[in-house]
Amino acid sequence: MAQVELIMPKMGESIMEATILKWVKQVGDTVEEDETILEIATDKVDSEVPSPVDGVIQEILFQEDETVEIGKVIAVIGTEGEESSPKASPSVKETEKAPATESQSNGVEKPAPEPALAATDGPVERTDSNNRFYSPLVRTIAEKEDIGMAELERISGSGLQGRVTKKDILAYVENRHSEPVSTPRAEAPAQKTTTPKPSAPKAPVAASDNVEIIEMDRMRRIISDHMVNSKQTSPHVTSFVEADVTNIVNWRNKVKKQFQEVHGEKITFTPIFMEAVAKAIRDFPMINVSVDGNTIVRKKGVNIGMATALPSGNLIVPVIKNADHLNLLGLTKQVNGMAARARANKLGPDEIQGGTFTLTNVGTFGNVMGTPIINQPQVAILAVGAIRKKPAVVETEYGDLIAVRHMMFLSLSYDHRVVDGYLGGSFLRKVGDYLEGFDDTQTV
């Protein structure tokens, strides 16, 4: 009997792990090709993983609620045929890296790792002597803070079945740093010194009549990490312009009923904004890049993500692929369809990855402007504010006049490593120019 390895699939460009929500099939169950084997979740979307072949589930390597890195084998499927070595699922191209030493990586010699704890406090394992499971995040924090297995076992866990959560270990680390460490540790090399980060002392938060302790859900925790990582990766700069969108507002008010009757779609401002962004990206293609070490990766496809609010209060960013190839009707169909699927939690993995630029509408919440955080590995994100009636100077053949106009602020946050003020400011102004030059005589 041949064996096929089921691999944790890649769910997005910046997503490196996924959590197993539910095993639909168990060991011994028969599966058909494309039949769902398990359900997984990331910070962006929940998805089902299908079987790449017909066969029988022989082994399940990770349990529900465990977080697994992409490219790792999560199950083994036995298939009819001659016995052979296990082979990777053809539906996934991710492969695990060989366990080479760090000094062999990229041909660059790296310093030797810091000494581990004394033998009495062994390395961190996935489970302890009491069979208590430790998540990859908890193990990473423990290793970073030089917490060995024996010390980790002494931490009280507030999670399911007494598991140690991120909050538990961070609280322990905070108190541990403020007290003498009793666990013996190997002496660090003379050339390796670590300066502790200054931090204000914090009193532990306890539930009381005046305080409610709310545990972050899975999506909120990962979004939190993603936002912090973006700020640590990119030096953010934000530029602002104000645009007169009176022509757009008047045109939409005039045609929205007819637009829906003719095309069966509601016309919103989002596809109009997206059309202007796509045009401006063609004018300034160096805004449509990412950074890979010391190189700039220029993307040929204009794939615009649109931040969409979910009923839970979290955000998801479905991506309109090749937005510069779509007209206003095509963009409207894409925007409406993806927004509906996002709110129903029915987006596919391919619909939330591959973005090269992001648009977010803070005006939806009544905000006039915002300073959005870049959606890594992109280098820019545009926020559009609320449209408000304001007195403005209008140039006419009879001279300047004061008139009531529909005005809107645009704000662009960009990665100052590769996008300087000239490029960021010029791109943003061009988006505003396209909005102000909108053709209000076009028909539906």
Backbone torsions as a table, in degrees:
resi	resn	phi	psi	omega
1	MET	NA	129.3	177.5
2	ALA	-80.1	159.0	179.8
3	GLN	-124.6	140.8	177.2
4	VAL	-123.1	129.7	179.3
5	GLU	-86.7	129.1	174.4
6	LEU	-89.9	122.8	-173.5
7	ILE	-103.7	143.2	172.5
8	MET	-65.1	115.7	-173.8
9	PRO	-76.4	158.3	175.9
10	LYS	-80.6	126.6	-173.4
11	MET	-106.6	1.3	-179.2
12	GLY	173.3	161.2	-173.6
13	GLU	-63.2	-36.5	-176.2
14	SER	-104.6	5.9	-176.7
15	ILE	-96.1	123.6	-175.6
16	MET	-111.5	-3.7	179.9
17	GLU	-156.3	163.5	178.2
18	ALA	-144.7	155.1	-179.7
19	THR	-104.4	133.7	177.9
20	ILE	-78.4	117.2	179.4
21	LEU	-86.7	-44.0	-174.3
22	LYS	-159.3	134.6	170.3
23	TRP	-88.7	111.6	178.4
24	VAL	-74.0	-34.2	178.0
25	LYS	-112.8	150.5	-179.2
26	GLN	-119.3	171.1	178.8
27	VAL	-57.4	131.3	-178.5
28	GLY	96.1	-15.1	-179.9
29	ASP	-75.6	144.9	175.4
30	THR	-87.4	137.1	179.7
31	VAL	-128.4	150.0	174.6
32	GLU	-105.8	159.2	178.5
33	GLU	-57.7	134.8	-179.3
34	ASP	73.3	3.8	175.4
35	GLU	-79.8	140.2	-177.2
36	THR	-66.3	129.4	177.7
37	ILE	-101.7	-40.3	-179.2
38	LEU	-152.9	164.0	175.9
39	GLU	-112.2	134.8	-179.5
40	ILE	-127.5	167.3	-178.1
41	ALA	-144.9	145.3	171.7
42	THR	-126.1	-172.9	178.1
43	ASP	-70.5	-13.1	-174.4
44	LYS	-108.7	-34.4	-172.7
45	VAL	-159.1	150.6	168.9
46	ASP	-96.0	143.1	-175.8
47	SER	-149.6	163.2	176.8
48	GLU	-105.8	142.1	178.1
49	VAL	-105.6	118.0	-178.3
50	PRO	-87.4	162.8	176.1
51	SER	-78.8	135.1	178.8
52	PRO	-79.7	-12.3	-175.9
53	VAL	-146.5	169.2	168.0
54	ASP	-82.9	138.3	179.1
55	GLY	171.5	-158.5	-178.4
56	VAL	-128.5	135.9	177.9
57	ILE	-68.9	115.9	-179.0
58	GLN	-96.2	-32.9	-175.1
59	GLU	-154.1	138.3	173.3
60	ILE	-115.6	121.6	-170.5
61	LEU	-95.6	-18.3	179.1
62	PHE	-133.2	147.1	-176.8
63	GLN	-98.8	170.7	178.1
64	GLU	-60.6	145.2	-179.4
65	ASP	77.6	-2.9	175.9
66	GLU	-83.1	145.0	177.2
67	THR	-99.6	129.0	-172.4
68	VAL	-125.4	137.6	177.1
69	GLU	-70.6	147.7	177.1
70	ILE	-63.6	147.4	179.6
71	GLY	88.8	-8.0	179.8
72	LYS	-86.7	148.6	177.9
73	VAL	-74.4	127.5	-179.1
74	ILE	-111.9	-16.9	178.5
75	ALA	-161.4	161.3	177.1
76	VAL	-123.1	131.4	-178.4
77	ILE	-113.8	127.9	175.3
78	GLY	-89.8	136.5	-178.7
79	THR	-124.4	160.4	176.3
80	GLU	-69.3	141.4	178.5
81	GLY	137.8	-179.4	-178.4
82	GLU	-68.3	147.8	179.6
83	GLU	-64.7	135.6	-179.8
84	SER	-151.6	171.4	177.8
85	SER	-67.6	149.0	177.9
86	PRO	-57.2	141.2	178.6
87	LYS	-126.6	153.1	-176.9
88	ALA	-71.8	151.0	176.4
89	SER	-60.5	133.1	-179.3
90	PRO	-68.4	-13.4	-177.8
91	SER	-83.3	-7.3	-178.1
92	VAL	-130.1	132.7	-177.6
93	LYS	-103.5	-2.5	-179.6
94	GLU	-69.8	139.8	177.9
95	THR	-130.3	149.1	179.1
96	GLU	-77.3	145.5	177.7
97	LYS	-74.4	144.3	176.4
98	ALA	-65.3	145.9	-177.0
99	PRO	-75.0	58.7	178.2
100	ALA	-80.3	158.9	178.3
101	THR	-72.3	157.3	-177.6
102	GLU	-63.5	-30.1	-178.4
103	SER	-67.9	-19.4	178.1
104	GLN	-87.1	-15.8	-176.0
105	SER	-68.4	127.4	176.3
106	ASN	59.9	14.2	178.2
107	GLY	70.4	15.3	-177.5
108	VAL	-112.2	127.7	179.6
109	GLU	-74.3	130.2	-178.5
110	LYS	-113.9	154.9	-179.1
111	PRO	-64.6	153.0	179.5
112	ALA	-63.9	148.4	-179.2
113	PRO	-65.8	156.4	178.3
114	GLU	-66.2	149.1	-179.8
115	PRO	-63.3	143.9	179.6
116	ALA	-79.0	179.1	177.6
117	LEU	-67.3	168.1	179.8
118	ALA	-61.2	162.2	-175.0
119	ALA	-58.9	-22.3	179.9
120	THR	-73.1	-11.8	-178.6
121	ASP	-131.9	84.1	-168.5
122	GLY	-67.4	174.7	-179.0
123	PRO	-64.6	159.9	-176.4
124	VAL	-76.4	125.3	177.6
125	GLU	-108.4	169.2	179.8
126	ARG	-66.3	-33.2	178.1
127	THR	-133.5	154.5	179.7
128	ASP	-102.1	-169.7	-177.0
129	SER	-65.1	-21.5	177.4
130	ASN	-96.4	12.9	179.4
131	ASN	63.9	27.2	175.7
132	ARG	-85.2	128.9	-175.3
133	PHE	-84.2	140.4	175.7
134	TYR	-118.1	125.1	-177.7
135	SER	-68.5	160.6	177.6
136	PRO	-56.8	-36.7	-179.6
137	LEU	-65.4	-44.2	179.6
138	VAL	-64.0	-41.7	179.9
139	ARG	-65.2	-38.4	178.8
140	THR	-63.0	-45.3	178.7
141	ILE	-63.4	-41.6	-179.7
142	ALA	-61.5	-44.5	180.0
143	GLU	-66.0	-39.8	179.6
144	LYS	-63.3	-35.7	-177.1
145	GLU	-94.8	9.3	179.7
146	ASP	59.0	41.7	175.9
147	ILE	-98.7	116.0	-179.8
148	GLY	-83.9	179.8	-174.2
149	MET	-64.2	-44.2	-177.8
150	ALA	-62.6	-39.0	179.5
151	GLU	-71.0	-37.4	-179.3
152	LEU	-64.6	-35.2	-179.1
153	GLU	-65.7	-20.3	-178.4
154	ARG	-84.5	-7.8	-178.8
155	ILE	-81.1	128.5	177.4
156	SER	-75.6	133.1	-178.7
157	GLY	-103.6	140.6	178.9
158	SER	-103.0	1.2	-177.8
159	GLY	-84.4	-173.6	-179.7
160	LEU	-59.7	132.8	-179.6
161	GLN	56.0	32.4	176.6
162	GLY	76.5	16.5	-179.9
163	ARG	-65.7	148.7	177.3
164	VAL	-83.4	121.6	179.1
165	THR	-93.0	172.1	176.5
166	LYS	-58.1	-42.0	-179.9
167	LYS	-62.4	-39.2	-179.3
168	ASP	-63.3	-48.0	-174.8
169	ILE	-72.8	-33.9	177.4
170	LEU	-67.4	-38.9	177.0
171	ALA	-64.4	-39.3	178.6
172	TYR	-64.6	-44.7	-179.5
173	VAL	-60.6	-41.2	-178.7
174	GLU	-62.3	-45.7	179.5
175	ASN	-72.0	-34.2	-178.7
176	ARG	-65.1	-38.1	-179.9
177	HIS	-70.4	-20.8	-178.5
178	SER	-91.3	-2.3	-179.1
179	GLU	-126.4	156.7	175.7
180	PRO	-61.1	139.7	-179.4
181	VAL	-86.1	123.7	-176.5
182	SER	-88.1	-19.9	-176.3
183	THR	-75.4	127.5	180.0
184	PRO	-65.8	142.4	-178.3
185	ARG	-133.3	149.3	177.0
186	ALA	-68.3	146.8	-178.4
187	GLU	-69.5	132.8	-178.7
188	ALA	-73.2	152.0	176.8
189	PRO	-59.4	149.4	-175.8
190	ALA	-61.4	-35.0	-175.7
191	GLN	-80.4	-7.4	-176.4
192	LYS	-105.7	106.4	178.2
193	THR	-121.8	144.2	-178.9
194	THR	-124.5	124.6	177.7
195	THR	-92.3	118.3	-178.8
196	PRO	-63.2	141.9	179.1
197	LYS	-73.3	132.3	178.9
198	PRO	-67.2	137.0	178.2
199	SER	-149.5	142.5	179.4
200	ALA	-73.8	138.6	179.4
201	PRO	-63.1	138.1	-179.3
202	LYS	-122.6	135.3	176.1
203	ALA	-80.0	139.4	178.8
204	PRO	-60.6	138.8	-179.4
205	VAL	-87.9	127.8	179.2
206	ALA	-122.2	146.9	179.1
207	ALA	-67.2	139.9	177.8
208	SER	-154.1	-173.6	179.6
209	ASP	-65.0	-26.8	-176.4
210	ASN	-102.0	-2.4	-175.9
211	VAL	-131.6	134.8	174.0
212	GLU	-117.5	125.4	179.2
213	ILE	-92.5	120.1	-177.9
214	ILE	-117.5	119.0	177.9
215	GLU	-75.9	130.8	175.6
216	MET	-62.6	140.4	173.4
217	ASP	-77.1	173.4	-174.7
218	ARG	-57.7	-46.4	-177.0
219	MET	-65.6	-41.2	-178.9
220	ARG	-64.9	-38.4	178.9
221	ARG	-63.6	-42.9	-176.9
222	ILE	-73.4	-37.8	175.3
223	ILE	-60.5	-41.6	178.8
224	SER	-58.3	-47.8	178.8
225	ASP	-63.4	-39.1	-178.8
226	HIS	-64.6	-40.2	-179.7
227	MET	-69.0	-43.0	178.7
228	VAL	-63.5	-41.5	179.0
229	ASN	-61.7	-38.6	-179.9
230	SER	-63.9	-43.5	179.3
231	LYS	-65.7	-34.9	179.3
232	GLN	-75.3	-24.9	-177.7
233	THR	-85.5	-46.7	-171.8
234	SER	-113.9	130.2	169.7
235	PRO	-73.0	109.2	-174.1
236	HIS	-81.1	134.5	169.9
237	VAL	-129.5	140.3	-179.9
238	THR	-124.5	130.7	176.1
239	SER	-115.2	155.1	-176.0
240	PHE	-130.9	145.1	166.9
241	VAL	-139.0	159.7	175.0
242	GLU	-116.4	132.8	-176.6
243	ALA	-120.6	143.7	175.1
244	ASP	-89.6	108.4	-176.5
245	VAL	-108.7	27.7	-178.6
246	THR	-58.5	-43.5	-179.8
247	ASN	-60.3	-39.3	179.7
248	ILE	-66.2	-45.9	-178.7
249	VAL	-62.4	-46.9	-178.4
250	ASN	-64.5	-41.2	-179.7
251	TRP	-64.9	-44.6	-179.5
252	ARG	-63.8	-43.5	178.4
253	ASN	-60.1	-32.6	-176.8
254	LYS	-77.0	-35.7	-169.8
255	VAL	-111.1	-5.5	-170.3
256	LYS	-61.8	-35.6	178.6
257	LYS	-69.0	-46.8	179.3
258	GLN	-65.2	-37.7	180.0
259	PHE	-58.8	-44.2	-179.2
260	GLN	-70.0	-37.4	179.0
261	GLU	-65.8	-39.2	-176.1
262	VAL	-79.8	-43.3	-172.5
263	HIS	-108.5	-8.9	-178.8
264	GLY	69.9	22.2	-179.1
265	GLU	-132.0	142.9	173.2
266	LYS	-80.9	133.3	178.5
267	ILE	-93.5	118.3	178.8
268	THR	-110.5	-179.7	179.1
269	PHE	-77.2	-24.7	-173.9
270	THR	-56.6	-49.7	179.2
271	PRO	-63.9	-28.1	177.0
272	ILE	-69.0	-43.6	176.0
273	PHE	-62.0	-41.9	-177.8
274	MET	-65.0	-37.0	177.7
275	GLU	-62.1	-42.6	178.9
276	ALA	-65.3	-40.2	178.9
277	VAL	-63.7	-44.6	-179.2
278	ALA	-61.2	-40.8	178.3
279	LYS	-64.6	-42.1	-178.9
280	ALA	-67.8	-34.3	177.7
281	ILE	-64.7	-37.6	176.0
282	ARG	-62.9	-33.7	179.1
283	ASP	-75.5	-32.2	-178.0
284	PHE	-128.6	74.0	-174.1
285	PRO	-64.2	-17.9	-179.3
286	MET	-77.2	0.5	171.6
287	ILE	-86.6	-13.2	-175.2
288	ASN	-103.0	57.4	-174.1
289	VAL	-133.1	175.3	169.3
290	SER	-139.5	168.9	-177.3
291	VAL	-112.5	131.0	176.6
292	ASP	-127.8	93.2	-176.4
293	GLY	66.3	-117.2	178.3
294	ASN	-103.5	17.7	178.9
295	THR	-119.0	153.7	177.1
296	ILE	-107.5	128.0	-179.6
297	VAL	-103.2	110.0	-179.4
298	ARG	-88.5	125.5	-177.4
299	LYS	-91.9	129.7	179.9
300	LYS	-81.5	-31.6	177.8
301	GLY	-83.7	136.3	177.0
302	VAL	-95.7	94.4	-176.8
303	ASN	-110.5	104.9	-171.6
304	ILE	-99.2	120.9	175.0
305	GLY	-86.3	144.6	177.9
306	MET	-122.9	117.5	-180.0
307	ALA	-65.4	125.2	-175.5
308	THR	-123.9	127.5	179.6
309	ALA	-76.9	136.2	177.4
310	LEU	-99.2	159.4	178.4
311	PRO	-55.8	-27.6	-179.8
312	SER	-73.2	-12.6	-175.9
313	GLY	99.1	-14.8	176.3
314	ASN	-78.7	170.3	179.2
315	LEU	-116.9	149.3	172.0
316	ILE	-133.3	153.5	-173.9
317	VAL	-124.1	84.2	172.1
318	PRO	-67.4	153.9	-171.7
319	VAL	-118.3	127.9	174.0
320	ILE	-88.9	108.6	-177.5
321	LYS	-76.9	140.9	177.7
322	ASN	49.7	50.0	-176.9
323	ALA	-62.0	-26.6	-179.3
324	ASP	-73.8	-9.3	177.9
325	HIS	-96.2	-1.2	-176.5
326	LEU	-104.9	143.6	173.0
327	ASN	-86.1	-175.7	-175.3
328	LEU	-62.1	-38.7	178.6
329	LEU	-66.2	-44.4	179.0
330	GLY	-61.7	-41.7	177.4
331	LEU	-64.7	-39.1	179.6
332	THR	-61.8	-44.8	179.4
333	LYS	-62.9	-42.7	179.7
334	GLN	-65.1	-46.4	-178.4
335	VAL	-62.1	-49.0	-178.4
336	ASN	-64.4	-42.4	-178.5
337	GLY	-65.6	-45.1	-178.4
338	MET	-70.5	-36.4	178.0
339	ALA	-62.9	-41.3	179.8
340	ALA	-66.2	-43.3	179.8
341	ARG	-68.6	-33.0	178.6
342	ALA	-64.4	-45.4	-178.1
343	ARG	-69.3	-23.8	178.1
344	ALA	-94.4	5.4	-179.2
345	ASN	57.0	42.9	-178.0
346	LYS	-120.9	18.5	177.5
347	LEU	-72.5	141.7	175.3
348	GLY	-86.2	160.6	-179.7
349	PRO	-56.3	-36.7	-177.9
350	ASP	-71.1	-14.9	-178.0
351	GLU	-88.1	-4.9	-178.6
352	ILE	-122.8	12.8	179.4
353	GLN	-129.5	163.7	178.2
354	GLY	87.5	8.0	180.0
355	GLY	-67.1	143.9	178.1
356	THR	-116.6	-10.6	179.8
357	PHE	-159.8	149.8	-177.6
358	THR	-126.6	141.0	175.9
359	LEU	-118.4	129.5	177.0
360	THR	-129.4	139.7	-175.3
361	ASN	-108.0	93.3	178.1
362	VAL	-76.4	-13.8	176.9
363	GLY	-65.8	-21.2	177.2
364	THR	-57.4	-30.9	-178.2
365	PHE	-96.9	9.5	179.4
366	GLY	84.2	9.0	179.9
367	ASN	-85.2	141.4	-178.2
368	VAL	-84.6	-22.5	177.1
369	MET	-163.6	167.1	178.8
370	GLY	-154.3	168.4	176.7
371	THR	-122.2	80.7	-172.7
372	PRO	-68.1	156.7	177.4
373	ILE	-93.5	135.9	-176.1
374	ILE	-61.9	137.4	177.6
375	ASN	-87.4	96.0	-177.0
376	GLN	-59.6	145.1	6.7
377	PRO	-93.8	22.4	176.9
378	GLN	-69.1	172.0	-178.4
379	VAL	-120.3	2.8	179.6
380	ALA	-157.4	152.4	176.0
381	ILE	-146.1	135.5	-177.5
382	LEU	-107.6	131.8	175.1
383	ALA	-112.9	133.9	176.0
384	VAL	-110.5	135.7	-176.6
385	GLY	-94.0	-176.1	179.6
386	ALA	-68.1	143.9	176.3
387	ILE	-87.0	123.8	-177.2
388	ARG	-130.1	146.7	174.3
389	LYS	-77.4	129.3	-178.3
390	LYS	-145.2	151.8	172.3
391	PRO	-71.6	134.0	-177.9
392	ALA	-143.4	156.0	177.5
393	VAL	-82.0	126.8	179.9
394	VAL	-118.4	128.2	178.4
395	GLU	-84.7	127.5	178.2
396	THR	-129.9	173.1	178.6
397	GLU	-67.4	-15.0	179.5
398	TYR	-99.1	4.1	-179.3
399	GLY	114.9	-176.4	-178.5
400	ASP	-78.5	137.4	179.2
401	LEU	-129.2	154.9	172.5
402	ILE	-96.1	124.7	-178.6
403	ALA	-138.7	160.0	175.6
404	VAL	-82.9	121.3	-177.4
405	ARG	-128.3	158.4	174.4
406	HIS	-90.2	112.5	-174.7
407	MET	-115.2	150.8	-178.3
408	MET	-147.3	136.8	174.6
409	PHE	-87.8	140.8	172.3
410	LEU	-117.5	136.5	177.4
411	SER	-130.4	133.7	-179.2
412	LEU	-118.8	117.7	171.2
413	SER	-95.7	131.8	-176.9
414	TYR	-140.4	159.1	-176.3
415	ASP	-82.9	109.2	-172.9
416	HIS	-73.4	-2.6	173.9
417	ARG	-67.3	-37.0	-174.2
418	VAL	-126.4	-14.4	178.7
419	VAL	-114.3	108.5	179.8
420	ASP	-86.0	178.2	-175.6
421	GLY	-62.8	-35.4	-179.8
422	TYR	-64.3	-49.2	-178.9
423	LEU	-65.7	-48.1	-178.9
424	GLY	-62.8	-45.5	-179.4
425	GLY	-67.4	-39.9	-179.6
426	SER	-67.2	-41.6	177.8
427	PHE	-61.2	-46.9	-178.2
428	LEU	-62.1	-43.3	178.4
429	ARG	-62.6	-36.8	179.5
430	LYS	-65.9	-38.8	175.4
431	VAL	-60.0	-45.5	178.2
432	GLY	-60.9	-39.2	179.4
433	ASP	-64.1	-41.5	179.0
434	TYR	-64.5	-38.1	178.3
435	LEU	-66.9	-43.2	-179.5
436	GLU	-69.6	-27.0	179.8
437	GLY	-93.1	15.2	-179.2
438	PHE	-56.7	135.2	-179.3
439	ASP	-79.6	103.2	-178.9
440	ASP	-85.6	6.2	177.4
441	THR	-100.3	-4.1	-178.1
442	GLN	-68.1	149.0	-179.0
443	THR	-99.0	167.3	-179.8
444	VAL	-94.4	NA	NA
